[in-house]
Amino acid sequence: MEKPASRRNFSFFENVYEVVKLIPHGRATSYGAIANYLGSRGSARMVGWAMNASHHLPEAIPAHRVVNRNGMLSGKHHFGGPDLMQQLLESEGIVIEGDQIKNFRDIFWDPVKEIGF
């Protein structure tokens, strides 16, 4: 897999978007895993802010594939409807129960392992 282009030349949000675009169909990751990959381990909240801002971009960012560390759909209210995030994940074959990804460990995509440095 290819690294996001020149990570130092982009803003933090742009770096987040480059990583999120690499998450494969049917997989999900966490805000913290993205922050860790970008060398900002304590910046999971900023990744969440980037995901919220991504809904206003002209380019589609698969923000629905980013959840909290427990697989909870914590950002679901930012998708224009309370069920849209879940519907998008389910359309990719991901099972959701009680606003949480079932078997999150099995579908978890860790950018450190999948992309490397």
Chimera marker file (.cmm) of the C-alpha trace (Angstrom):
<marker_set name="trace">
<marker id="1" x="0.000" y="0.000" z="0.000" r="1" g="1" b="0" radius="0.5"/>
<marker id="2" x="1.184" y="3.494" z="-0.727" r="1" g="1" b="0" radius="0.5"/>
<marker id="3" x="1.856" y="6.048" z="2.020" r="1" g="1" b="0" radius="0.5"/>
<marker id="4" x="-0.102" y="9.293" z="1.994" r="1" g="1" b="0" radius="0.5"/>
<marker id="5" x="1.870" y="11.713" z="-0.134" r="1" g="1" b="0" radius="0.5"/>
<marker id="6" x="4.438" y="13.761" z="1.707" r="1" g="1" b="0" radius="0.5"/>
<marker id="7" x="2.741" y="13.884" z="5.081" r="1" g="1" b="0" radius="0.5"/>
<marker id="8" x="4.764" y="16.879" z="6.249" r="1" g="1" b="0" radius="0.5"/>
<marker id="9" x="3.493" y="19.041" z="3.382" r="1" g="1" b="0" radius="0.5"/>
<marker id="10" x="-0.186" y="18.757" z="4.310" r="1" g="1" b="0" radius="0.5"/>
<marker id="11" x="-2.267" y="20.055" z="7.166" r="1" g="1" b="0" radius="0.5"/>
<marker id="12" x="-3.304" y="17.596" z="9.863" r="1" g="1" b="0" radius="0.5"/>
<marker id="13" x="-6.838" y="17.316" z="8.442" r="1" g="1" b="0" radius="0.5"/>
<marker id="14" x="-5.502" y="16.658" z="4.945" r="1" g="1" b="0" radius="0.5"/>
<marker id="15" x="-3.216" y="13.946" z="6.334" r="1" g="1" b="0" radius="0.5"/>
<marker id="16" x="-6.201" y="12.374" z="8.077" r="1" g="1" b="0" radius="0.5"/>
<marker id="17" x="-8.164" y="12.387" z="4.802" r="1" g="1" b="0" radius="0.5"/>
<marker id="18" x="-5.293" y="10.726" z="2.947" r="1" g="1" b="0" radius="0.5"/>
<marker id="19" x="-5.241" y="7.892" z="5.503" r="1" g="1" b="0" radius="0.5"/>
<marker id="20" x="-9.041" y="7.500" z="5.575" r="1" g="1" b="0" radius="0.5"/>
<marker id="21" x="-9.143" y="7.182" z="1.779" r="1" g="1" b="0" radius="0.5"/>
<marker id="22" x="-6.910" y="4.097" z="2.131" r="1" g="1" b="0" radius="0.5"/>
<marker id="23" x="-9.295" y="2.197" z="4.442" r="1" g="1" b="0" radius="0.5"/>
<marker id="24" x="-10.577" y="-0.726" z="2.360" r="1" g="1" b="0" radius="0.5"/>
<marker id="25" x="-14.250" y="-1.414" z="1.704" r="1" g="1" b="0" radius="0.5"/>
<marker id="26" x="-15.617" y="-3.583" z="4.520" r="1" g="1" b="0" radius="0.5"/>
<marker id="27" x="-13.020" y="-2.510" z="7.079" r="1" g="1" b="0" radius="0.5"/>
<marker id="28" x="-12.994" y="0.166" z="9.787" r="1" g="1" b="0" radius="0.5"/>
<marker id="29" x="-10.481" y="1.915" z="11.998" r="1" g="1" b="0" radius="0.5"/>
<marker id="30" x="-10.497" y="4.218" z="14.994" r="1" g="1" b="0" radius="0.5"/>
<marker id="31" x="-9.788" y="7.887" z="15.471" r="1" g="1" b="0" radius="0.5"/>
<marker id="32" x="-6.888" y="6.963" z="17.751" r="1" g="1" b="0" radius="0.5"/>
<marker id="33" x="-5.336" y="4.548" z="15.247" r="1" g="1" b="0" radius="0.5"/>
<marker id="34" x="-5.228" y="7.306" z="12.639" r="1" g="1" b="0" radius="0.5"/>
<marker id="35" x="-3.789" y="9.804" z="15.123" r="1" g="1" b="0" radius="0.5"/>
<marker id="36" x="-1.159" y="7.257" z="16.157" r="1" g="1" b="0" radius="0.5"/>
<marker id="37" x="-0.191" y="6.623" z="12.533" r="1" g="1" b="0" radius="0.5"/>
<marker id="38" x="0.212" y="10.358" z="11.967" r="1" g="1" b="0" radius="0.5"/>
<marker id="39" x="2.532" y="10.640" z="14.971" r="1" g="1" b="0" radius="0.5"/>
<marker id="40" x="-0.039" y="12.472" z="17.100" r="1" g="1" b="0" radius="0.5"/>
<marker id="41" x="-1.099" y="9.711" z="19.443" r="1" g="1" b="0" radius="0.5"/>
<marker id="42" x="-3.111" y="12.014" z="21.732" r="1" g="1" b="0" radius="0.5"/>
<marker id="43" x="-5.019" y="13.653" z="18.892" r="1" g="1" b="0" radius="0.5"/>
<marker id="44" x="-7.915" y="11.229" z="18.385" r="1" g="1" b="0" radius="0.5"/>
<marker id="45" x="-10.362" y="14.084" z="19.014" r="1" g="1" b="0" radius="0.5"/>
<marker id="46" x="-8.752" y="16.130" z="16.239" r="1" g="1" b="0" radius="0.5"/>
<marker id="47" x="-9.226" y="13.168" z="13.886" r="1" g="1" b="0" radius="0.5"/>
<marker id="48" x="-12.909" y="13.262" z="14.866" r="1" g="1" b="0" radius="0.5"/>
<marker id="49" x="-13.049" y="16.960" z="14.030" r="1" g="1" b="0" radius="0.5"/>
<marker id="50" x="-11.471" y="16.202" z="10.654" r="1" g="1" b="0" radius="0.5"/>
<marker id="51" x="-14.129" y="13.547" z="10.031" r="1" g="1" b="0" radius="0.5"/>
<marker id="52" x="-16.879" y="16.044" z="10.877" r="1" g="1" b="0" radius="0.5"/>
<marker id="53" x="-15.359" y="18.621" z="8.533" r="1" g="1" b="0" radius="0.5"/>
<marker id="54" x="-15.014" y="16.050" z="5.743" r="1" g="1" b="0" radius="0.5"/>
<marker id="55" x="-18.767" y="16.102" z="5.132" r="1" g="1" b="0" radius="0.5"/>
<marker id="56" x="-18.384" y="19.576" z="3.607" r="1" g="1" b="0" radius="0.5"/>
<marker id="57" x="-15.639" y="18.667" z="1.134" r="1" g="1" b="0" radius="0.5"/>
<marker id="58" x="-16.278" y="18.238" z="-2.585" r="1" g="1" b="0" radius="0.5"/>
<marker id="59" x="-14.355" y="14.933" z="-2.544" r="1" g="1" b="0" radius="0.5"/>
<marker id="60" x="-16.009" y="11.958" z="-0.854" r="1" g="1" b="0" radius="0.5"/>
<marker id="61" x="-14.107" y="10.817" z="2.242" r="1" g="1" b="0" radius="0.5"/>
<marker id="62" x="-15.284" y="7.446" z="3.673" r="1" g="1" b="0" radius="0.5"/>
<marker id="63" x="-15.674" y="8.909" z="7.177" r="1" g="1" b="0" radius="0.5"/>
<marker id="64" x="-18.196" y="6.187" z="8.037" r="1" g="1" b="0" radius="0.5"/>
<marker id="65" x="-15.259" y="3.763" z="8.327" r="1" g="1" b="0" radius="0.5"/>
<marker id="66" x="-13.816" y="5.674" z="11.309" r="1" g="1" b="0" radius="0.5"/>
<marker id="67" x="-15.266" y="4.890" z="14.740" r="1" g="1" b="0" radius="0.5"/>
<marker id="68" x="-14.156" y="5.095" z="18.345" r="1" g="1" b="0" radius="0.5"/>
<marker id="69" x="-11.678" y="2.661" z="19.909" r="1" g="1" b="0" radius="0.5"/>
<marker id="70" x="-14.473" y="0.287" z="20.925" r="1" g="1" b="0" radius="0.5"/>
<marker id="71" x="-16.120" y="0.210" z="17.515" r="1" g="1" b="0" radius="0.5"/>
<marker id="72" x="-18.934" y="2.543" z="18.568" r="1" g="1" b="0" radius="0.5"/>
<marker id="73" x="-20.503" y="4.764" z="15.922" r="1" g="1" b="0" radius="0.5"/>
<marker id="74" x="-19.758" y="7.846" z="18.011" r="1" g="1" b="0" radius="0.5"/>
<marker id="75" x="-19.855" y="10.217" z="15.027" r="1" g="1" b="0" radius="0.5"/>
<marker id="76" x="-23.155" y="9.001" z="13.597" r="1" g="1" b="0" radius="0.5"/>
<marker id="77" x="-24.983" y="12.278" z="14.277" r="1" g="1" b="0" radius="0.5"/>
<marker id="78" x="-22.731" y="14.091" z="11.797" r="1" g="1" b="0" radius="0.5"/>
<marker id="79" x="-23.960" y="12.104" z="8.792" r="1" g="1" b="0" radius="0.5"/>
<marker id="80" x="-27.159" y="14.000" z="8.057" r="1" g="1" b="0" radius="0.5"/>
<marker id="81" x="-29.321" y="11.349" z="9.662" r="1" g="1" b="0" radius="0.5"/>
<marker id="82" x="-29.040" y="9.136" z="12.737" r="1" g="1" b="0" radius="0.5"/>
<marker id="83" x="-28.903" y="5.900" z="10.722" r="1" g="1" b="0" radius="0.5"/>
<marker id="84" x="-26.828" y="6.869" z="7.668" r="1" g="1" b="0" radius="0.5"/>
<marker id="85" x="-23.434" y="5.895" z="9.134" r="1" g="1" b="0" radius="0.5"/>
<marker id="86" x="-24.808" y="2.489" z="10.115" r="1" g="1" b="0" radius="0.5"/>
<marker id="87" x="-26.407" y="2.018" z="6.691" r="1" g="1" b="0" radius="0.5"/>
<marker id="88" x="-23.133" y="2.839" z="4.929" r="1" g="1" b="0" radius="0.5"/>
<marker id="89" x="-21.215" y="0.344" z="7.060" r="1" g="1" b="0" radius="0.5"/>
<marker id="90" x="-23.866" y="-2.342" z="6.632" r="1" g="1" b="0" radius="0.5"/>
<marker id="91" x="-23.802" y="-1.821" z="2.858" r="1" g="1" b="0" radius="0.5"/>
<marker id="92" x="-20.147" y="-2.912" z="3.084" r="1" g="1" b="0" radius="0.5"/>
<marker id="93" x="-21.045" y="-6.072" z="4.998" r="1" g="1" b="0" radius="0.5"/>
<marker id="94" x="-20.184" y="-4.759" z="8.465" r="1" g="1" b="0" radius="0.5"/>
<marker id="95" x="-22.595" y="-5.913" z="11.172" r="1" g="1" b="0" radius="0.5"/>
<marker id="96" x="-23.794" y="-3.277" z="13.651" r="1" g="1" b="0" radius="0.5"/>
<marker id="97" x="-25.550" y="-4.046" z="16.937" r="1" g="1" b="0" radius="0.5"/>
<marker id="98" x="-26.523" y="-1.297" z="19.362" r="1" g="1" b="0" radius="0.5"/>
<marker id="99" x="-24.521" y="1.388" z="17.521" r="1" g="1" b="0" radius="0.5"/>
<marker id="100" x="-21.374" y="-0.754" z="17.730" r="1" g="1" b="0" radius="0.5"/>
<marker id="101" x="-19.499" y="-2.790" z="15.131" r="1" g="1" b="0" radius="0.5"/>
<marker id="102" x="-19.834" y="-6.452" z="15.952" r="1" g="1" b="0" radius="0.5"/>
<marker id="103" x="-16.502" y="-8.275" z="15.740" r="1" g="1" b="0" radius="0.5"/>
<marker id="104" x="-14.643" y="-4.959" z="15.521" r="1" g="1" b="0" radius="0.5"/>
<marker id="105" x="-11.323" y="-6.705" z="16.140" r="1" g="1" b="0" radius="0.5"/>
<marker id="106" x="-11.841" y="-8.847" z="13.041" r="1" g="1" b="0" radius="0.5"/>
<marker id="107" x="-12.480" y="-5.949" z="10.662" r="1" g="1" b="0" radius="0.5"/>
<marker id="108" x="-10.165" y="-3.426" z="12.356" r="1" g="1" b="0" radius="0.5"/>
<marker id="109" x="-7.744" y="-1.784" z="9.929" r="1" g="1" b="0" radius="0.5"/>
<marker id="110" x="-4.578" y="-0.514" z="11.628" r="1" g="1" b="0" radius="0.5"/>
<marker id="111" x="-2.779" y="1.988" z="9.396" r="1" g="1" b="0" radius="0.5"/>
<marker id="112" x="0.541" y="1.326" z="11.142" r="1" g="1" b="0" radius="0.5"/>
<marker id="113" x="0.362" y="-2.342" z="10.141" r="1" g="1" b="0" radius="0.5"/>
<marker id="114" x="-1.387" y="-1.903" z="6.787" r="1" g="1" b="0" radius="0.5"/>
<marker id="115" x="0.461" y="1.125" z="5.425" r="1" g="1" b="0" radius="0.5"/>
<marker id="116" x="3.653" y="1.074" z="7.471" r="1" g="1" b="0" radius="0.5"/>
<marker id="117" x="5.990" y="4.043" z="7.683" r="1" g="1" b="0" radius="0.5"/>
<link id1="1" id2="2" r="1" g="1" b="0" radius="0.2"/>
<link id1="2" id2="3" r="1" g="1" b="0" radius="0.2"/>
<link id1="3" id2="4" r="1" g="1" b="0" radius="0.2"/>
<link id1="4" id2="5" r="1" g="1" b="0" radius="0.2"/>
<link id1="5" id2="6" r="1" g="1" b="0" radius="0.2"/>
<link id1="6" id2="7" r="1" g="1" b="0" radius="0.2"/>
<link id1="7" id2="8" r="1" g="1" b="0" radius="0.2"/>
<link id1="8" id2="9" r="1" g="1" b="0" radius="0.2"/>
<link id1="9" id2="10" r="1" g="1" b="0" radius="0.2"/>
<link id1="10" id2="11" r="1" g="1" b="0" radius="0.2"/>
<link id1="11" id2="12" r="1" g="1" b="0" radius="0.2"/>
<link id1="12" id2="13" r="1" g="1" b="0" radius="0.2"/>
<link id1="13" id2="14" r="1" g="1" b="0" radius="0.2"/>
<link id1="14" id2="15" r="1" g="1" b="0" radius="0.2"/>
<link id1="15" id2="16" r="1" g="1" b="0" radius="0.2"/>
<link id1="16" id2="17" r="1" g="1" b="0" radius="0.2"/>
<link id1="17" id2="18" r="1" g="1" b="0" radius="0.2"/>
<link id1="18" id2="19" r="1" g="1" b="0" radius="0.2"/>
<link id1="19" id2="20" r="1" g="1" b="0" radius="0.2"/>
<link id1="20" id2="21" r="1" g="1" b="0" radius="0.2"/>
<link id1="21" id2="22" r="1" g="1" b="0" radius="0.2"/>
<link id1="22" id2="23" r="1" g="1" b="0" radius="0.2"/>
<link id1="23" id2="24" r="1" g="1" b="0" radius="0.2"/>
<link id1="24" id2="25" r="1" g="1" b="0" radius="0.2"/>
<link id1="25" id2="26" r="1" g="1" b="0" radius="0.2"/>
<link id1="26" id2="27" r="1" g="1" b="0" radius="0.2"/>
<link id1="27" id2="28" r="1" g="1" b="0" radius="0.2"/>
<link id1="28" id2="29" r="1" g="1" b="0" radius="0.2"/>
<link id1="29" id2="30" r="1" g="1" b="0" radius="0.2"/>
<link id1="30" id2="31" r="1" g="1" b="0" radius="0.2"/>
<link id1="31" id2="32" r="1" g="1" b="0" radius="0.2"/>
<link id1="32" id2="33" r="1" g="1" b="0" radius="0.2"/>
<link id1="33" id2="34" r="1" g="1" b="0" radius="0.2"/>
<link id1="34" id2="35" r="1" g="1" b="0" radius="0.2"/>
<link id1="35" id2="36" r="1" g="1" b="0" radius="0.2"/>
<link id1="36" id2="37" r="1" g="1" b="0" radius="0.2"/>
<link id1="37" id2="38" r="1" g="1" b="0" radius="0.2"/>
<link id1="38" id2="39" r="1" g="1" b="0" radius="0.2"/>
<link id1="39" id2="40" r="1" g="1" b="0" radius="0.2"/>
<link id1="40" id2="41" r="1" g="1" b="0" radius="0.2"/>
<link id1="41" id2="42" r="1" g="1" b="0" radius="0.2"/>
<link id1="42" id2="43" r="1" g="1" b="0" radius="0.2"/>
<link id1="43" id2="44" r="1" g="1" b="0" radius="0.2"/>
<link id1="44" id2="45" r="1" g="1" b="0" radius="0.2"/>
<link id1="45" id2="46" r="1" g="1" b="0" radius="0.2"/>
<link id1="46" id2="47" r="1" g="1" b="0" radius="0.2"/>
<link id1="47" id2="48" r="1" g="1" b="0" radius="0.2"/>
<link id1="48" id2="49" r="1" g="1" b="0" radius="0.2"/>
<link id1="49" id2="50" r="1" g="1" b="0" radius="0.2"/>
<link id1="50" id2="51" r="1" g="1" b="0" radius="0.2"/>
<link id1="51" id2="52" r="1" g="1" b="0" radius="0.2"/>
<link id1="52" id2="53" r="1" g="1" b="0" radius="0.2"/>
<link id1="53" id2="54" r="1" g="1" b="0" radius="0.2"/>
<link id1="54" id2="55" r="1" g="1" b="0" radius="0.2"/>
<link id1="55" id2="56" r="1" g="1" b="0" radius="0.2"/>
<link id1="56" id2="57" r="1" g="1" b="0" radius="0.2"/>
<link id1="57" id2="58" r="1" g="1" b="0" radius="0.2"/>
<link id1="58" id2="59" r="1" g="1" b="0" radius="0.2"/>
<link id1="59" id2="60" r="1" g="1" b="0" radius="0.2"/>
<link id1="60" id2="61" r="1" g="1" b="0" radius="0.2"/>
<link id1="61" id2="62" r="1" g="1" b="0" radius="0.2"/>
<link id1="62" id2="63" r="1" g="1" b="0" radius="0.2"/>
<link id1="63" id2="64" r="1" g="1" b="0" radius="0.2"/>
<link id1="64" id2="65" r="1" g="1" b="0" radius="0.2"/>
<link id1="65" id2="66" r="1" g="1" b="0" radius="0.2"/>
<link id1="66" id2="67" r="1" g="1" b="0" radius="0.2"/>
<link id1="67" id2="68" r="1" g="1" b="0" radius="0.2"/>
<link id1="68" id2="69" r="1" g="1" b="0" radius="0.2"/>
<link id1="69" id2="70" r="1" g="1" b="0" radius="0.2"/>
<link id1="70" id2="71" r="1" g="1" b="0" radius="0.2"/>
<link id1="71" id2="72" r="1" g="1" b="0" radius="0.2"/>
<link id1="72" id2="73" r="1" g="1" b="0" radius="0.2"/>
<link id1="73" id2="74" r="1" g="1" b="0" radius="0.2"/>
<link id1="74" id2="75" r="1" g="1" b="0" radius="0.2"/>
<link id1="75" id2="76" r="1" g="1" b="0" radius="0.2"/>
<link id1="76" id2="77" r="1" g="1" b="0" radius="0.2"/>
<link id1="77" id2="78" r="1" g="1" b="0" radius="0.2"/>
<link id1="78" id2="79" r="1" g="1" b="0" radius="0.2"/>
<link id1="79" id2="80" r="1" g="1" b="0" radius="0.2"/>
<link id1="80" id2="81" r="1" g="1" b="0" radius="0.2"/>
<link id1="81" id2="82" r="1" g="1" b="0" radius="0.2"/>
<link id1="82" id2="83" r="1" g="1" b="0" radius="0.2"/>
<link id1="83" id2="84" r="1" g="1" b="0" radius="0.2"/>
<link id1="84" id2="85" r="1" g="1" b="0" radius="0.2"/>
<link id1="85" id2="86" r="1" g="1" b="0" radius="0.2"/>
<link id1="86" id2="87" r="1" g="1" b="0" radius="0.2"/>
<link id1="87" id2="88" r="1" g="1" b="0" radius="0.2"/>
<link id1="88" id2="89" r="1" g="1" b="0" radius="0.2"/>
<link id1="89" id2="90" r="1" g="1" b="0" radius="0.2"/>
<link id1="90" id2="91" r="1" g="1" b="0" radius="0.2"/>
<link id1="91" id2="92" r="1" g="1" b="0" radius="0.2"/>
<link id1="92" id2="93" r="1" g="1" b="0" radius="0.2"/>
<link id1="93" id2="94" r="1" g="1" b="0" radius="0.2"/>
<link id1="94" id2="95" r="1" g="1" b="0" radius="0.2"/>
<link id1="95" id2="96" r="1" g="1" b="0" radius="0.2"/>
<link id1="96" id2="97" r="1" g="1" b="0" radius="0.2"/>
<link id1="97" id2="98" r="1" g="1" b="0" radius="0.2"/>
<link id1="98" id2="99" r="1" g="1" b="0" radius="0.2"/>
<link id1="99" id2="100" r="1" g="1" b="0" radius="0.2"/>
<link id1="100" id2="101" r="1" g="1" b="0" radius="0.2"/>
<link id1="101" id2="102" r="1" g="1" b="0" radius="0.2"/>
<link id1="102" id2="103" r="1" g="1" b="0" radius="0.2"/>
<link id1="103" id2="104" r="1" g="1" b="0" radius="0.2"/>
<link id1="104" id2="105" r="1" g="1" b="0" radius="0.2"/>
<link id1="105" id2="106" r="1" g="1" b="0" radius="0.2"/>
<link id1="106" id2="107" r="1" g="1" b="0" radius="0.2"/>
<link id1="107" id2="108" r="1" g="1" b="0" radius="0.2"/>
<link id1="108" id2="109" r="1" g="1" b="0" radius="0.2"/>
<link id1="109" id2="110" r="1" g="1" b="0" radius="0.2"/>
<link id1="110" id2="111" r="1" g="1" b="0" radius="0.2"/>
<link id1="111" id2="112" r="1" g="1" b="0" radius="0.2"/>
<link id1="112" id2="113" r="1" g="1" b="0" radius="0.2"/>
<link id1="113" id2="114" r="1" g="1" b="0" radius="0.2"/>
<link id1="114" id2="115" r="1" g="1" b="0" radius="0.2"/>
<link id1="115" id2="116" r="1" g="1" b="0" radius="0.2"/>
<link id1="116" id2="117" r="1" g="1" b="0" radius="0.2"/>
</marker_set>
